[in-house]
Amino acid sequence: MSLEKNIQTVKDFFAAIGRSDRDALLSLVADDIEWIIPGKDWPLAGTHRGHVGLTDLLETASKSIETSTEPREFVAQGDRVLVVGFARGRIKATNKTFEDDWVFAITVRDGKLTSIREYVDTQALALAARIEAPHAARSSNT
């Protein structure tokens, strides 16, 4: 496919995310897609594979996070599209907000996304997801 078609496929993917259109999203990704979200200590981190993995990721996202994501730049070479963007959101469990500058490295083959690797601010997301422990009660014997 041409670079322009690959970029358009990726733009369509982000548009489907923005309108929470699961069917459109699944139609744009390969059956064996692999989506890697780095980090730990936040709900979306991990490797998500196939349509089942993507569906599970979307379910987890809708239950745990509110976010607006803004892809700002698309750079393509061969079957790769790099997307530079910004997200602002809130982790529902903690009610903490975050801001995140990110890059997605996406592979597009035969008009379908086959892999997504996110490069995100894992610290900002983990901090927003962290539930603070209550302060220990002081002993009345001191």
Backbone as a printed PyTorch tensor [residue, N CA C, xyz], in Angstrom:
tensor([[[  0.8400,  -1.1900,   0.0000],
         [  0.0000,   0.0000,   0.0000],
         [  0.8810,   1.2480,   0.0000]],

        [[  0.2940,   2.3070,  -0.4180],
         [  1.0450,   3.5600,  -0.4450],
         [  1.1450,   4.1420,   0.9580]],

        [[  2.1030,   5.0170,   1.1260],
         [  2.2680,   5.6940,   2.4160],
         [  1.0010,   6.4470,   2.7850]],

        [[  0.3910,   7.1030,   1.7920],
         [ -0.8250,   7.8860,   2.0650],
         [ -1.9620,   6.9890,   2.5550]],

        [[ -2.1000,   5.8070,   1.9550],
         [ -3.1600,   4.8770,   2.3820],
         [ -2.8790,   4.3470,   3.7920]],

        [[ -1.6090,   4.0650,   4.0750],
         [ -1.2570,   3.6070,   5.4260],
         [ -1.5850,   4.6820,   6.4540]],

        [[ -1.2330,   5.9260,   6.1510],
         [ -1.5380,   7.0290,   7.0690],
         [ -3.0460,   7.1650,   7.2390]],

        [[ -3.7980,   7.0580,   6.1490],
         [ -5.2520,   7.1870,   6.2510],
         [ -5.8560,   6.0660,   7.0960]],

        [[ -5.3320,   4.8530,   6.9540],
         [ -5.8090,   3.7280,   7.7650],
         [ -5.5780,   4.0100,   9.2470]],

        [[ -4.4090,   4.5490,   9.5730],
         [ -4.1010,   4.8840,  10.9660],
         [ -4.9960,   6.0260,  11.4480]],

        [[ -5.2210,   7.0280,  10.6160],
         [ -6.1320,   8.1170,  10.9920],
         [ -7.5400,   7.5860,  11.2310]],

        [[ -7.9890,   6.6540,  10.3870],
         [ -9.3080,   6.0400,  10.5730],
         [ -9.3760,   5.2840,  11.8950]],

        [[ -8.2740,   4.6260,  12.2440],
         [ -8.1940,   3.8950,  13.5150],
         [ -8.3590,   4.8540,  14.6970]],

        [[ -7.6370,   5.9680,  14.6880],
         [ -7.7610,   6.9420,  15.7760],
         [ -9.1410,   7.5850,  15.8100]],

        [[ -9.7370,   7.7990,  14.6440],
         [-11.0980,   8.3450,  14.6020],
         [-12.0830,   7.3570,  15.2330]],

        [[-11.9070,   6.0610,  14.9580],
         [-12.7720,   5.0380,  15.5510],
         [-12.6020,   4.9930,  17.0670]],

        [[-11.3680,   5.1420,  17.5420],
         [-11.1280,   5.2060,  18.9860],
         [-11.8570,   6.4050,  19.5680]],

        [[-11.7360,   7.5500,  18.9070],
         [-12.3440,   8.7830,  19.4030],
         [-13.8490,   8.7150,  19.5350]],

        [[-14.4870,   7.9390,  18.6740],
         [-15.9550,   7.8320,  18.7550],
         [-16.4030,   6.5160,  19.3910]],

        [[-15.4460,   5.7860,  19.9750],
         [-15.7200,   4.5100,  20.6600],
         [-16.4580,   3.5240,  19.7600]],

        [[-16.0160,   3.4330,  18.5090],
         [-16.6410,   2.5560,  17.5210],
         [-15.8560,   1.2520,  17.4340]],

        [[-16.2310,   0.3070,  18.2740],
         [-15.5150,  -0.9690,  18.3670],
         [-15.5200,  -1.7290,  17.0430]],

        [[-16.6590,  -1.7460,  16.3470],
         [-16.7450,  -2.4930,  15.0870],
         [-15.7880,  -1.9140,  14.0420]],

        [[-15.7440,  -0.5880,  13.9360],
         [-14.8270,   0.0490,  12.9870],
         [-13.3830,  -0.2500,  13.3630]],

        [[-13.0920,  -0.2190,  14.6580],
         [-11.7410,  -0.5110,  15.1250],
         [-11.3240,  -1.9180,  14.7220]],

        [[-12.1880,  -2.8920,  14.9970],
         [-11.8600,  -4.2790,  14.6850],
         [-11.7230,  -4.4980,  13.1810]],

        [[-12.4620,  -3.7350,  12.3800],
         [-12.3510,  -3.8920,  10.9300],
         [-11.0280,  -3.3420,  10.4010]],

        [[-10.3670,  -2.5140,  11.1700],
         [ -9.1090,  -1.8870,  10.7360],
         [ -7.8620,  -2.6310,  11.2120]],

        [[ -8.0420,  -3.6430,  12.0570],
         [ -6.8740,  -4.3550,  12.5950],
         [ -6.8730,  -5.8060,  12.1320]],

        [[ -5.6740,  -6.3590,  11.9910],
         [ -5.5060,  -7.7590,  11.6120],
         [ -6.0130,  -8.6640,  12.7350]],

        [[ -6.4110,  -9.8670,  12.3570],
         [ -6.8960, -10.8340,  13.3560],
         [ -5.8450, -11.1310,  14.4200]],

        [[ -4.5660, -11.0600,  14.0390],
         [ -3.4820, -11.3970,  14.9690],
         [ -2.7230, -10.1570,  15.4440]],

        [[ -3.4060,  -9.0180,  15.5160],
         [ -2.7530,  -7.7790,  15.9610],
         [ -2.0730,  -7.9830,  17.3160]],

        [[ -0.9850,  -7.2680,  17.5050],
         [ -0.3080,  -7.2450,  18.8060],
         [ -0.1650,  -5.7790,  19.2050]],

        [[ -0.7090,  -5.4330,  20.3800],
         [ -0.6600,  -4.0510,  20.8890],
         [  0.0900,  -4.0940,  22.2110]],

        [[  1.2440,  -3.4490,  22.2380],
         [  2.0850,  -3.4420,  23.4390],
         [  1.9990,  -2.0710,  24.0970]],

        [[  1.5830,  -2.0730,  25.3530],
         [  1.5180,  -0.8520,  26.1590],
         [  2.4810,  -1.0490,  27.3220]],

        [[  3.5650,  -0.2770,  27.3650],
         [  4.5980,  -0.5060,  28.3710],
         [  4.1510,  -0.0940,  29.7690]],

        [[  4.9140,  -0.5660,  30.7200],
         [  4.7310,  -0.1340,  32.0990],
         [  4.0910,  -1.1960,  32.9590]],

        [[  3.8660,  -0.7890,  34.1880],
         [  3.1630,  -1.6120,  35.1580],
         [  2.4860,  -0.6480,  36.1180]],

        [[  1.6790,  -1.1610,  36.9760],
         [  0.9790,  -0.3480,  37.9770],
         [ -0.0220,   0.6210,  37.3520]],

        [[ -0.5450,   0.2680,  36.1760],
         [ -1.6800,   1.0040,  35.6400],
         [ -2.4680,   0.0490,  34.7500]],

        [[ -3.7680,   0.2560,  34.6450],
         [ -4.6750,  -0.7780,  34.1290],
         [ -4.4490,  -1.2540,  32.6990]],

        [[ -3.8930,  -0.4540,  31.8190],
         [ -3.8140,  -0.8410,  30.4140],
         [ -2.4840,  -1.4550,  30.0050]],

        [[ -1.5070,  -1.4440,  30.9020],
         [ -0.1780,  -1.9690,  30.5770],
         [ -0.2420,  -3.4510,  30.2380]],

        [[  0.5910,  -3.8350,  29.2860],
         [  0.6920,  -5.2390,  28.9240],
         [  0.7130,  -5.4290,  27.4240]],

        [[  0.7430,  -6.6990,  27.0120],
         [  0.6930,  -7.0570,  25.6030],
         [ -0.6720,  -7.6520,  25.3250]],

        [[ -1.3530,  -7.0890,  24.3430],
         [ -2.7160,  -7.4810,  23.9970],
         [ -2.6770,  -8.0390,  22.5800]],

        [[ -3.1930,  -9.2800,  22.4040],
         [ -3.0720,  -9.9560,  21.1160],
         [ -4.4410, -10.3320,  20.5490]],

        [[ -4.5600, -10.1430,  19.2440],
         [ -5.7530, -10.5640,  18.5220],
         [ -6.9700,  -9.7120,  18.8270]],

        [[ -8.0600, -10.0380,  18.1530],
         [ -9.3020,  -9.2930,  18.3650],
         [ -9.8070,  -9.4500,  19.7990]],

        [[ -9.6060, -10.6340,  20.3900],
         [-10.0300, -10.8570,  21.7750],
         [ -9.2260,  -9.9560,  22.7110]],

        [[ -7.9290,  -9.8990,  22.5120],
         [ -7.0800,  -9.0390,  23.3390],
         [ -7.4350,  -7.5800,  23.1840]],

        [[ -7.7170,  -7.1630,  21.9500],
         [ -8.0980,  -5.7730,  21.6980],
         [ -9.4400,  -5.4610,  22.3420]],

        [[-10.3930,  -6.3770,  22.2350],
         [-11.7020,  -6.1800,  22.8600],
         [-11.5570,  -6.0870,  24.3760]],

        [[-10.7380,  -6.9530,  24.9650],
         [-10.4940,  -6.8990,  26.4160],
         [ -9.8460,  -5.5670,  26.8040]],

        [[ -8.8970,  -5.1100,  26.0010],
         [ -8.2370,  -3.8330,  26.2640],
         [ -9.2520,  -2.6890,  26.2370]],

        [[-10.1200,  -2.6870,  25.2550],
         [-11.1340,  -1.6320,  25.1490],
         [-12.0930,  -1.6570,  26.3320]],

        [[-12.4730,  -2.8610,  26.7720],
         [-13.3420,  -2.9950,  27.9470],
         [-12.6550,  -2.4510,  29.1920]],

        [[-11.4180,  -2.8460,  29.3920],
         [-10.6510,  -2.3690,  30.5460],
         [-10.5140,  -0.8570,  30.4960]],

        [[-10.2210,  -0.3360,  29.3130],
         [-10.0730,   1.1130,  29.1640],
         [-11.3640,   1.8380,  29.5120]],

        [[-12.4930,   1.3480,  29.0180],
         [-13.7520,   2.0500,  29.2680],
         [-14.1410,   2.0150,  30.7420]],

        [[-13.7350,   0.9760,  31.4520],
         [-14.0600,   0.8570,  32.8760],
         [-13.0910,   1.6240,  33.7690]],

        [[-11.8610,   1.8420,  33.3000],
         [-10.8350,   2.3440,  34.2100],
         [-10.2970,   3.7320,  33.8910]],

        [[-10.5640,   4.2580,  32.7080],
         [ -9.9000,   5.4950,  32.3260],
         [-10.8220,   6.3470,  31.4520]],

        [[-10.7530,   7.6370,  31.6540],
         [-11.3690,   8.5930,  30.7340],
         [-10.2240,   9.3510,  30.1000]],

        [[-10.2300,   9.4440,  28.7930],
         [ -9.1130,  10.1160,  28.1310],
         [ -9.5550,  10.7500,  26.8210]],

        [[ -8.8890,  11.8110,  26.4990],
         [ -9.0120,  12.3700,  25.1510],
         [ -7.6170,  12.3140,  24.5590]],

        [[ -7.5320,  11.7310,  23.3990],
         [ -6.2330,  11.5750,  22.7640],
         [ -6.2120,  12.3810,  21.4770]],

        [[ -5.0900,  13.0040,  21.2440],
         [ -4.9680,  13.8960,  20.0950],
         [ -3.7350,  13.5440,  19.2750]],

        [[ -3.9110,  12.7630,  18.1980],
         [ -2.7830,  12.5320,  17.3070],
         [ -2.4430,  13.8390,  16.5910]],

        [[ -1.1730,  14.2100,  16.6210],
         [ -0.7720,  15.5130,  16.0740],
         [  0.0760,  15.4130,  14.8160]],

        [[  0.7940,  14.3100,  14.6610],
         [  1.7060,  14.1930,  13.5230],
         [  1.7920,  12.7360,  13.0950]],

        [[  1.8020,  12.5120,  11.7860],
         [  1.8930,  11.1720,  11.2160],
         [  3.1210,  11.1350,  10.3120]],

        [[  4.0220,  10.1840,  10.5700],
         [  5.2440,  10.0380,   9.7940],
         [  5.2830,   8.5930,   9.3000]],

        [[  5.3700,   8.4230,   7.9810],
         [  5.3170,   7.0740,   7.4170],
         [  6.5640,   6.7560,   6.6170]],

        [[  6.9600,   5.4920,   6.7120],
         [  8.0400,   4.9600,   5.8970],
         [  7.7760,   3.4710,   5.7370]],

        [[  7.6890,   3.0110,   4.5130],
         [  7.3940,   1.6020,   4.2830],
         [  6.0380,   1.2540,   4.8780]],

        [[  6.0100,   0.1790,   5.6580],
         [  4.7480,  -0.2340,   6.2780],
         [  4.5890,   0.3010,   7.7040]],

        [[  5.4430,   1.2420,   8.0890],
         [  5.4010,   1.8020,   9.4490],
         [  4.8460,   3.2150,   9.4350]],

        [[  4.0020,   3.4940,  10.4220],
         [  3.4910,   4.8440,  10.6350],
         [  3.7560,   5.1950,  12.0850]],

        [[  4.4950,   6.2760,  12.3030],
         [  4.6970,   6.7930,  13.6510],
         [  3.6990,   7.9190,  13.8520]],

        [[  3.0210,   7.8760,  14.9910],
         [  2.0410,   8.9000,  15.3300],
         [  2.5180,   9.5760,  16.6020]],

        [[  2.6610,  10.8820,  16.5540],
         [  3.0630,  11.6780,  17.7120],
         [  1.8130,  12.3790,  18.2160]],

        [[  1.5600,  12.2440,  19.5170],
         [  0.3310,  12.8340,  20.0300],
         [  0.3940,  13.1980,  21.4940]],

        [[ -0.7700,  13.5950,  21.9820],
         [ -0.9250,  14.0480,  23.3570],
         [ -2.2460,  13.5040,  23.8980]],

        [[ -2.2410,  13.1230,  25.1570],
         [ -3.4640,  12.6600,  25.8060],
         [ -3.6070,  13.3340,  27.1560]],

        [[ -4.8270,  13.5550,  27.5140],
         [ -5.1710,  14.0840,  28.8370],
         [ -6.3000,  13.1930,  29.3400]],

        [[ -6.2260,  12.8290,  30.6190],
         [ -7.2610,  11.9350,  31.1040],
         [ -7.3240,  11.8380,  32.6070]],

        [[ -8.1500,  10.8620,  33.0330],
         [ -8.3770,  10.6310,  34.4470],
         [ -8.5160,   9.1330,  34.6710]],

        [[ -7.8440,   8.6450,  35.7090],
         [ -8.0010,   7.2600,  36.1370],
         [ -9.2200,   7.2220,  37.0540]],

        [[-10.2160,   6.4450,  36.7010],
         [-11.4850,   6.4470,  37.4420],
         [-11.3270,   5.9910,  38.8920]],

        [[-10.5150,   4.9680,  39.1370],
         [-10.3830,   4.4090,  40.4870],
         [ -9.8020,   5.4010,  41.4820]],

        [[ -8.9490,   6.2880,  40.9950],
         [ -8.2740,   7.2280,  41.8970],
         [ -8.7710,   8.6590,  41.7320]],

        [[ -9.4760,   8.9060,  40.6450],
         [ -9.9290,  10.2520,  40.2770],
         [ -8.7590,  11.2000,  40.0400]],

        [[ -7.5760,  10.6480,  39.7640],
         [ -6.3910,  11.4580,  39.4850],
         [ -6.2640,  11.6650,  37.9790]],

        [[ -5.8180,  12.8640,  37.6190],
         [ -5.6560,  13.1940,  36.2120],
         [ -4.2070,  12.9890,  35.7720]],

        [[ -4.0220,  12.9230,  34.4680],
         [ -2.6870,  12.7970,  33.8980],
         [ -2.6480,  13.5210,  32.5600]],

        [[ -1.4350,  13.8640,  32.1610],
         [ -1.1520,  14.3510,  30.8190],
         [ -0.0150,  13.5030,  30.2810]],

        [[ -0.0750,  13.1910,  29.0040],
         [  0.8470,  12.2210,  28.4400],
         [  1.1840,  12.5900,  26.9980]],

        [[  2.4500,  12.8920,  26.7370],
         [  2.9360,  12.9930,  25.3700],
         [  3.3260,  11.5860,  24.9470]],

        [[  2.9070,  11.1620,  23.7770],
         [  3.1380,   9.7890,  23.3700],
         [  3.5200,   9.6800,  21.9020]],

        [[  4.0710,   8.4980,  21.5680],
         [  4.3390,   8.1030,  20.1930],
         [  3.8370,   6.6690,  20.0480]],

        [[  3.0980,   6.4090,  18.9860],
         [  2.6990,   5.0500,  18.6320],
         [  3.4940,   4.6600,  17.3910]],

        [[  4.1320,   3.5080,  17.4390],
         [  4.7720,   2.9200,  16.2670],
         [  3.8320,   1.8340,  15.7670]],

        [[  3.2730,   2.0470,  14.5840],
         [  2.2310,   1.1710,  14.0470],
         [  2.7020,   0.5600,  12.7360]],

        [[  2.4690,  -0.7360,  12.5950],
         [  2.7450,  -1.4180,  11.3330],
         [  1.4210,  -1.6760,  10.6340]],

        [[  1.3620,  -1.3200,   9.3470],
         [  0.1590,  -1.5220,   8.5270],
         [  0.5430,  -2.4250,   7.3600]],

        [[ -0.1780,  -3.5380,   7.2370],
         [  0.0440,  -4.4520,   6.1080],
         [ -1.3040,  -4.7920,   5.4860]],

        [[ -1.3700,  -4.6940,   4.1830],
         [ -2.5960,  -5.0200,   3.4410],
         [ -3.8180,  -4.2760,   3.9960]],

        [[ -3.6140,  -3.0200,   4.3820],
         [ -4.7230,  -2.1880,   4.8360],
         [ -5.1810,  -2.4250,   6.2620]],

        [[ -4.4400,  -3.2200,   7.0230],
         [ -4.8060,  -3.5350,   8.4190],
         [ -3.6320,  -3.2370,   9.3460]],

        [[ -3.9450,  -2.7510,  10.5340],
         [ -2.9190,  -2.5700,  11.5510],
         [ -2.5420,  -3.9450,  12.0830]],

        [[ -1.2450,  -4.2720,  12.0620],
         [ -0.7930,  -5.5750,  12.5380],
         [ -0.0620,  -5.4880,  13.8680]],

        [[  0.4940,  -4.3120,  14.1650],
         [  1.1320,  -4.1530,  15.4720],
         [  1.1230,  -2.6850,  15.8680]],

        [[  1.0030,  -2.4970,  17.1800],
         [  1.0580,  -1.1620,  17.7740],
         [  1.9860,  -1.2610,  18.9750]],

        [[  2.9300,  -0.3600,  19.0260],
         [  3.8280,  -0.2660,  20.1890],
         [  3.7450,   1.1620,  20.6770]],

        [[  3.2670,   1.3230,  21.9000],
         [  3.1440,   2.6640,  22.4680],
         [  4.4260,   3.0530,  23.1960]],

        [[  4.7710,   4.3070,  23.0820],
         [  5.8380,   4.9110,  23.8730],
         [  5.1580,   6.0490,  24.6130]],

        [[  4.8690,   5.8070,  25.8860],
         [  4.0590,   6.7250,  26.6760],
         [  4.7920,   7.1150,  27.9540]],

        [[  4.2460,   8.0990,  28.6400],
         [  4.7950,   8.5260,  29.9330],
         [  4.2720,   7.5690,  30.9990]],

        [[  4.9450,   6.4380,  31.1430],
         [  4.4700,   5.4140,  32.0680],
         [  4.4500,   5.9100,  33.5090]],

        [[  5.3690,   6.8020,  33.8720],
         [  5.3870,   7.3220,  35.2420],
         [  4.1350,   8.1470,  35.5220]],

        [[  3.7550,   9.0150,  34.6090],
         [  2.5540,   9.8330,  34.8150],
         [  1.3200,   8.9510,  34.9520]],

        [[  1.2340,   7.9020,  34.1510],
         [  0.0800,   7.0150,  34.2010],
         [  0.0840,   6.1720,  35.4720]],

        [[  1.2470,   5.6580,  35.8600],
         [  1.3270,   4.8590,  37.0820],
         [  1.0090,   5.7130,  38.3110]],

        [[  1.4960,   6.9430,  38.3390],
         [  1.1950,   7.8330,  39.4710],
         [ -0.2950,   8.1400,  39.5530]],

        [[ -0.9230,   8.3450,  38.4190],
         [ -2.3570,   8.6240,  38.4140],
         [ -3.1570,   7.3970,  38.8390]],

        [[ -2.6400,   6.2020,  38.5700],
         [ -3.3400,   4.9730,  38.9190],
         [ -3.0790,   4.5260,  40.3480]],

        [[ -2.0620,   5.0880,  40.9970],
         [ -1.6830,   4.6460,  42.3350],
         [ -2.7260,   5.0690,  43.3660]],

        [[ -3.1790,   4.1050,  44.1120],
         [ -4.1000,   4.3770,  45.2100],
         [ -3.2610,   4.6260,  46.4440]],

        [[ -3.4570,   5.7820,  47.0480],
         [ -2.6760,   6.1550,  48.2310],
         [ -3.1390,   5.3350,  49.4350]],

        [[ -2.1780,   4.8310,  50.1920],
         [ -2.5030,   4.1190,  51.4230],
         [ -2.8800,   5.1340,  52.4880]],

        [[ -3.8670,   4.7950,  53.3140],
         [ -4.2180,   5.7340,  54.3880],
         [ -3.0350,   5.8670,  55.3420]],

        [[ -2.8820,   7.0430,  55.9220],
         [ -1.8010,   7.2690,  56.8740],
         [ -2.0180,   6.3770,  58.0860]],

        [[ -0.9300,   5.8210,  58.5700],
         [ -1.0210,   4.9390,  59.7350],
         [ -1.4920,   5.7460,  60.9510]],

        [[ -2.3690,   5.1420,  61.6970],
         [ -2.8660,   5.8190,  62.9040],
         [ -1.7480,   5.9200,  63.9170]],

        [[ -1.6420,   7.0630,  64.5600],
         [ -0.5980,   7.2260,  65.5700],
         [ -1.0470,   6.5800,  66.8760]],

        [[ -0.1000,   6.0180,  67.5210],
         [ -0.4000,   5.3720,  68.8030],
         [ -0.6790,   6.4190,  69.8590]],

        [[ -1.6580,   6.1700,  70.7110],
         [ -1.9850,   7.1350,  71.7710],
         [ -1.0540,   6.9930,  72.9590]],

        [[ -0.1000,   6.0290,  72.8870],
         [  0.8400,   5.8140,  73.9760],
         [  2.0950,   6.6590,  73.8100]],

        [[  2.1790,   7.5150,  72.8150],
         [  3.4070,   8.2850,  72.6290],
         [  3.3530,   9.6070,  73.2940]]])
